[in-house]
Amino acid sequence: MADWMTELPSAAQLYLEGRRLDEVECVISDLPGIARGKAVPATKFQRQEYFHLPDSIFYQTITGDWGEAAGEDGFIEKDMILRPDMTTATAAPWTADWTLQVIHDAYDRDSNPVPYSPRNVLKRVVNLYREQGWEPVVAPEMEFFLVARNLDPAHEIKPMMGRSGRPAAARQAYSMTAVDEFGPVIDDIYDFAEAQGFEIDGITQEGGAGQLEINLIHGDPVKLADEVFYFKRLIREAALRHDCYATFMAKPIADEPGSAMHIHHSILDTQTGKNLFSGPQGGETDAFLHFIAGLQNHMPDALAVIAPYVNSYRRYVKDHAAPINLEWGRDNRTTGIRVPLSKSESRRVENRLAGMDCNPYLGIAASLACGYLGLMEGKKPKPEFKGDAYDGDGDIPQVLGNALDLFEEATKLHEVLGPEFARVYAIVKRAEYDEFLQVISPWEREHLLMNV
């Protein structure tokens, strides 16, 4: 084993024990959360300190088009310097040879972090907390669907065929029998996760047909975002081995629940290690309420980040396991902001608005940014909502265009996430939305062609 490989995380070393490393995938997340980068022979990776990619990868829409976000220099596709974070080195166990993946950080030619690289955006927000003597802690929950192969976009997405030979059943939340239907896929997910050194807190069947949820152990926001970034690829690869797709669309199947990335938040005092949300006697603190107020006051402005596509807004439907407003409540899953049952030292706030289709770095960054603004502003939230929050009024944008309008004017949020990131993100998402508006849907053809 080469000298540099002795510094690899223990799971990567264990994966390669007694084997020769063939290849290293040098990856970085773009704005949608797609892994971009290069695959290089292991011997070449050993010799290189960095590699280059053009900054234009951050100007690209989900369709492969471009937003005019290059700035004063114009669209010259400047090279970025991408340096590996070796703490992220992990196996790619689905490949035919012995391969590692390594997440890289993006810098400009003056060694400044590229401000619109999603991992850098999250690092910026985490550092703002640390400057105040706080350590943010998050725990993401990942919901997704296992669906039948869909080779024609004109066809509706259908649930995958289960082990029994029947399509996956809906409305079987928490059913162990339903989980068993996907046993071979789940076995590969566990095997891949173990090879990559990831700890899964649990897998459950959700309410949708073929919908599963994976919970991750709480920890450092950047580390957890790295894991979600890796997990999306891992789960897709496990599904493909069994003739089905894993999709992280917010709402892939009509009349079924959507898929969320619920984010649990707590804040530790750096000096004492105590939970900022709990007082000496275990009661709720002012900081706890300020954080909730921050989510209520600023999450509408951040919605275009945590619900980044036109499909995202189809999830916010009454009585379909997704919030329609920013009410908060204790142990109440109908609210957008939930305080789960816990011991005082584990007191946390759950943001239930983020969709699983969001970039994990940006989704966690945006949620933390709203909470940070709440802590800095010191405002109180609205009174706790008692009862069914679906009986309340919706108070979040219902379409991406309206969410982008709010995001583009949200200067306080821009200062936390980074003004240059906000500029680029708004331009790219607006280009994407304008492109969508040029598409005529089957609904329009069916109901308007001969009737209006």
N, C-alpha and C positions, 0 to 999 in steps of 0.2 A: 504494500500500500504506500502510495506517495506521501511525502511529509504533510502536504496540505490536507490530505484526506483524514489524517489523525485528528484534525480540528473539526470534523463534521459532527453534527448532532448524533447522539447515540443511535437513534433509529436508522439513520442513513448508514452508519458504520456497520450495524448489525445486518442490514439488507445486503451490503456488499461483502460481508465476511467470506473469505475464501473464493471470491470472484473478482474478475477484472472489469473495472468500469469502462464501458464502451463510449458513452455519449453523455453530454450535459446539455439540458435545455435551459437556455438563458431567457427568462420570461419577465414580462412587466404587464400590468393591467392597463388597458386603455379606458376611455370614459365609460363605455358600456360594461366593462369588466371582462372583456375577452382577453385571453393571454396572447400577447404579441412577443416576438423575439426571434431568437436563432437557436438552432441545434448545432452544436460543435463537437468534434471528437474530444474525448477526455484529455488527450495529450495536448491539444491546442488550448483547452480551457485552463490547463495547468500553467501555461505560459502567459495567458492574457490577464491584465488587471481590470480591463473594462472592454466594452464593445460599443458600437455606434448604432443608433436607429434615428430616423428623421423625426423631428417634432410633429410632423404632420399626422402621426398616428393618433394624436389627441384632437385633431380637427375632423375626424372621420365619423360619419353617422353610422347607425346600426345597419343601414342598407349598403354601406360602402361609398356613399356620396361624401361631399366635403362641405363643411361650413367655412365661410370666409372669415376665419378667426386668426389669421397669421399676424395681424398687427401692422406696424409701420414698415417693417422690412419686406412685406409682401410674401407671397407663397413661394419661398425659395427652398423649403424643406431642409432647414438647418439640422445638422447632426447634433444629437444629444450624446452625453457620455453616460453610459449605464454601468454602474458598479455593483457587483454581487453583494448581497447580504447573506453570508454563509450560514447564519443561524436558521435560514429558511430552506437550506438544502434538504431535499427529501426524495424518496423513491418515486419513480414512474412505473409501478409494477405491472401495468397492462401492456408495456412495450415488449417487442420481441427480443430485445437485448437488455443489457444492464445499464439503465439510464437513471440519472438524477435530474431533478428540476431545481432551479435556484432563482428566487425572486431578486430582481435588480432594482436599484433606485436610480432615478434620472436626475442628471445635473447638466447645467449649461457649460460652455467652454471656460467660464470663470469659476467653476466648481460651486455655483449656487444651485440649490434644489430647484428643479423645474416646477413652477407653482401650480400648474394644471395637471401634474401627474397625480392620480388619485391617492396613492400611498403617501405622497408628500403632503397632500391636503389633510389627511388624517393625522399625520405626524405634527403638522402645524397646530391643529386643534388640541391634541394631547399636550403639546408643549405649553399652550396657554393655561391649561389646568395646572401643570407642574409649576409654572411661574407663580401661581397663587398658593403653592404648598399643598396641592390636591393631586391625588392619583386616581384617574377614572378607571372603573372596572366595568366590563360588559360581558353579557352572555347572550349570543344570538341563538335563535331557533330557526331552523331551515325547513320550510314546507315545499314539497314538489310533487309532481305527478309522474307516475310511470304510465306511458300511453303506448298504444299500438303504433307501429311505424306509419308515418304520414308522408307519402312521397309526392302528393299533389296538394298545394296550398288551397285549392278550391274545395277540397273535401274537409268536412268537420273532423276535429280531433276526437278520437275514441279511446276509451280505457283499454289497457293492455289485456291480453288473455292470461288469466291466472293459472296456477299449477293444476287446478281442477279441470281446465279446459273451458271454463266459463269466463266471460268478461268480468273485470273487477267490479264489485258491487259498491254502490254509494251508500251513504248514511250508516256506515258501520264504524263510527269513531271508536277508537280504543279496542277494537275487536282483535283478539289474538289470532283467531281463525283467518281474518282478513290479512293480517301481517304474514301468516304462513303461506298465503297464496303467492306472495312474492319472495318466498324463502331463498331460491337460488340467487336472485339479484341482491337481496340483503346480505347473504353470505359473502358475496364478492365485495360488497361495500365494506363489510367488517374486515375482510382480509386485506383489501387495499388500504384502509385506514390504519390497520395495525402495521403494515409495511411502511407507511409514511409517518408513523409515530403519533397519530392523532387519537385522542381519547373521546369516544362517543358517550354522552351521558344517557342516551336512550333513543330508541326508535319506536314510534307509535303510528298506528293507522289514524288518519284524519277523516273528516266527514265526506270528502269527495271520493269519487270512484277512482281507485288507484292512487290516492293521495297519501303520502307519508310525511312524517316530521322527524327530523333529527335534531337533538339538543346537544349543545357543546358546553363543556365546563367553562365557568366564568374565568376571566383573566384580562391581560393587557389588551387594549383595543386593537393595536396594530397586529399583534400576534393572532388574535381571533379573526380579524379581517383576512389575514393571510390564509388561515385555515378554511374560511368560507370560500375564498377564491380558489383554493386547491380542491375543496370538496365538490364544487360544482363540476369540475372536470372529472374527478374521481367517480362521482355518481353517474355521469353521462357514460363514461367508459364501462362501468359495471352493467348498465342497462343494455348497451350495444352488444354485450356478450350473450344476451338472452333475447335477441330479436325484438327489442322494444326501445323506446326513447325515454329519457328522463327530461322533463321540461320544467323550467323555472319561470315560465310565463306567469304573470299575476292572475290571469283568468283564462286558462286554455279551453275550458269546456263550459258551454252555456248551461245555466241552471245548476251548476255545481259551485261549491265554495271556491274562492281564490286561494292563492298561495302567498303567505306572508313571510317576512323575516322579522319576527318580533325581537326587539332588542331590550334586554334587561340592563338597567344602569344602577350602579352605586358609586359613591365617591369616598375614598379613604383620605384621612388626614396624613400627610407624608411623615410628620414628626411622631405622631402617636400610633399610627396604623389603625385608628378607630374609624368606624363608619360615620361619615359626616351627616348622615340622615338620622342618626340615633343619638339621643342625649345620654348623660351619665346614668340616669334612671331607666333608660330604655325607651323613652318617649320620642315622638317625632319632633324633629328640630325645624327651625325656621329655614335652614338650607334645604331641607326636604321639600317644603312647600314652595320655596323659590324655584327649585328645579322644575317642579310640576308647572308652575306659572310660566316658566320659560318655554316649555313645550307648548302650552296653550297659546301663548302670545306670538310665537315665532314659527311654529310648525307649518301654518298655512303658507308662509313665505318659502319654506324649505321643501314643500311637497313635490315640486318639480324635480328634486334630487332623489327623494325616497320613493317617488312614483313617477319614473322617468319616461314612460311610453303611453301612447293613447290607450293601449290595452289595460294599463295599470288602473285606470279609473273605473273600469268595469267591475273591479273587486269591491268597491265601496257601495254595497247594496244592503239594504235592510234585511236582517234575519239570515244572512249568509256568512256568519262568523267573521265579518270584517267591520270595523267601525265606520260610522258615518259622521262622527263629530269628535271634538277634542274634550269631551267631558272626562272627568277622572273619578275613579271609585276604588274602594278597597275590595279585593276579591270579586271583581265584577268584569266579566269578559265581554260585556256589551259596550264598554267604554273604550275610547281611543287610548286613554292613559290609565293603566291598571296598576294597583299596588297589590302584589301577590301576598298570600299568607306566608309569614316567615318569622324567625326569631329576630330580635331587635338588631343583633349584630349583622344580620343578613338582609336588613331592610333595603328594598330596591324599588325602582320605578320601571315599569314595562311600557315601552312605546309599541303600540300594536298597529301603527299606520304603515310602516315600511313594507313594501312588497318584496318578494323574493327575486323579482326581476331587477332590483336596483344593484348597482355596483356596491359590494360590501364595504369597501373603503369609504366611499362617498356617503352611503346610507348611515353608517356608524358616525362618520364625521358630522353630518348634518344634524343628527339627533343629539350628539354631544354638544354641538354648537348652540342649539336652542337651549339646552339645559344650562350651558355656560352663561349665555346672555341672561337667563333667569337668575342665576346666582349673583351676577354682577349688578343686576337691576334691583334685586331685593323686593320684588312685588309679590303679592299674595295671589294664589289661583282663585278661580271661581269656587263656590261651595261644592263640596263633594256631591256627586250625582247619586241619588239613591233610586234603585229600581232599574227598569229596562231603558238603557240609553237610546235604543231604537225608537222610543216614543218621543225623544227629543228632536230638536231641529238639526239638520245637517249644517255644519259650519266650515266645511273644507271645499276647495274647488272641485268641480265635477268633471272638468275636462283639462287636458294638458295645456291648451292655449291660455286658459285663465290662470293656471298655476304658474306658467312662465311669466305672465304679466306681473304677478306678485313677486316672483323671484327677481326679476329684472330691477325692481324698485327697492329691494330689501337691502339698503346700504349697511345696516348694522350686521346683518348676516354675512354680507360680503367681507366685512372687515375681519370676521372670525375665520371664515373659510379661505380668504385671500381674494382681493379684488381682481387679480389677473385670472385666477381660476373662474370666478363668477362671470367675467367677461367672455371667456372662451366657452364655458359651459352653455351660457345663454344663447350664444350665436349658433353653436352646433345643434342644440335641441330645437331652436327655432327653425333651422334649416330642415331638420328631420320632420318637424310638425307640418311645415309647409309642403313637404314632399307627400306626407300622408294625405293632406287635403286634396291632392290631385287624383287620388284613387277613388273610383266609384265602387261602392260595396254591393254585394249580392242583394242585400235588403233594399237598397235604392232601386236596383233593376227590377226586383220582384214587385214592389209596391208602388213605384212611381212611374215606371215606363208607360203603362197603359191607363193609369188612373188619374193623372193630374193634368 
